[in-house]
Amino acid sequence: MSGTRSKNLFLLQILCCCGLLLILTGCEKSADGKKETTFEIDKDYQRGPLAVHVRVDKAKVTIADTFLLELKAAIEPNYKVQMPKVDKVLENFGIVDWENLGNKLDENNNVVSRYRYKLEPFLSGTFHIPAFTFEFYDINSPDPATAPKGTSDKKHEITTEPIDIEVTSLLGEQRAELKIASIEGVVEMPAEPSYWWVWVLCAAGIIAAVVFWVHLRRRRVKELIRIFKPAHEIAYERLRALVRQDLIKAGKIKEFYERISDILRHYIEHRFNLRAPERTTEEFLAELPSLRLGSTSLTTSRSGQAGGVLSQPDQEQLGEFLRHCDLVKFAKYNPTAEQIQKTFDLVKDFIETTKSDEKKIDVTEANFEQAAEAVSV
């Protein structure tokens, strides 16, 4: 009897030791923080030296949940794989966090790359994780740019299939039964004291001040002597002001081209009575063949003839300038320092070639406004 009891006690001790070892092993895994995640969806694809896994830990989530997406690629030696850019193709889910799990070698000496993303849904319903494209190539194959035609077949691709994810609402079946309760017990708010007479006095004072300022300004304008300037002098003044601002040194290339294009367009408007600022480049260039220099007393053009139609070199140079400005302003083209200087010289040259002292512009109002600003400062 005592022998049986000793045997049972011995077995109990062995079981306790085994249980303790299992507990310690489990604690060690959790402390390491690398416990394997169970994936509900695991799709694999194979092409040549590349094997791809697309994994999702949940096929169904609520709108408040997150889920994991893992991309795994195993490539043979002497090949290299380019992982897809998830943020460029993901539309129906947001990336909360992501992690590069690093590269490892498996038992077949293949390089294994793993990327894991934590995603969140935007709306309830059924949405799909889009297809991903993995590119891979032989690192020893010739470069397509230098290899003879037909001897390079460097890049290959694997494209996965979309994966559907069901996103459920937090309200569940009760969503259709929700009703908005009507407002009960409307309470009248006490009326605030009215100060309308204060607003009336303020408005009257503002109106009186505006009327007095307009009257005073009109009297001063009447006393002004009218001032007229040739169109090319106005353009030269604006060019000098543009140089003083030194927009190129400040890195404001687009603003520089907008300003210099505006200077030339307004010069053409003043000089030739053509509404250049209001036309697109193509509309303006279409009218150039009919643009005339004016009377025979004007400055001689490049063609060597005074007056007449604007010379062909002037038209071509003007068209080149306007298209170049459009590239910088609308196509985000970055010109070189040489092109910027050439642009500035082209505007000066065009103004110098087509200038005329007979065509003058009334700048009285502009000078008056500048003087008023100087007095106020």
Protein Blocks (a to p, Z undefined) as FASTA:
>chain_A
ZZmmmmmmmmmmmmmmmmmmmmmmmmmmmmnopaccddfbdcdddehjbccddddfbfbd
cfkbccdddddddddehiacddddfklmmmkbccfbdcdebjaddfkopacddddddddd
fbgcdddddddddddddfkbccfklmcghiacfbccddddddddddddfklmmlmmpccd
ddehiacddddddfklmmmmmmmmmmmmmmmmmmmmmmmmmmpccddddfklmmmmmmmm
mmmnommlnopamlmmmmmmmmmmmmmmmmnopafklpcfklmmmmmmmpcfbjfkbccd
fkopgghjddfklmmmmmmmmmmmmmmmmnopacdfklmmmmmmmmmmmmmmmgcfklcc
dfklmmmmmmmmmmmZZ
